[in-house]
Amino acid sequence: MIKMACKWLDICPLRKFEEQGKISEEWKKNYCSTNENWNNCKRYQFEAEGKYHPDNMLPNGEIDEKLR
């Protein structure tokens, strides 16, 4: 099986927060980098189902009010 990054990785608002130093790169390593991981990402699941999710929702589903 080929390991692929999440198809929304490049447009995910969490990348902006990561670049700004507001969240750790560990989120990307743990959820975004391979298909075994992004299937567990709540953001990915919501996007796939067409459900609203705020930009400050972390991959585990937690809303981080500090992220703006």
C-alpha positions, -999 to 999 in steps of 0.1 A, spaced: 0 0 0 13 34 -9 14 59 20 -2 92 9 -7 124 27 -43 137 33 -57 151 0 -66 184 19 -32 188 34 -22 218 12 -54 238 19 -60 228 55 -61 259 78 -40 240 103 -10 244 80 -13 282 85 -14 278 122 16 255 120 36 279 99 28 307 124 41 285 152 7 283 169 5 245 168 32 218 167 42 200 135 34 168 156 -3 173 145 8 169 109 30 139 117 3 122 137 -27 128 115 -19 142 81 11 124 66 -2 89 59 -35 73 50 -34 52 82 -35 85 102 -57 109 83 -86 84 83 -87 91 121 -87 129 116 -120 145 126 -114 174 102 -110 149 74 -141 130 84 -162 162 86 -149 174 53 -157 141 36 -192 142 50 -197 179 40 -202 188 77 -192 223 90 -160 224 111 -143 256 122 -108 264 112 -96 261 148 -108 225 151 -78 202 157 -76 167 141 -88 151 173 -120 171 172 -110 196 200 -117 232 193 -87 254 203 -101 289 210 -66 303 210 -62 297 173 -73 327 152 
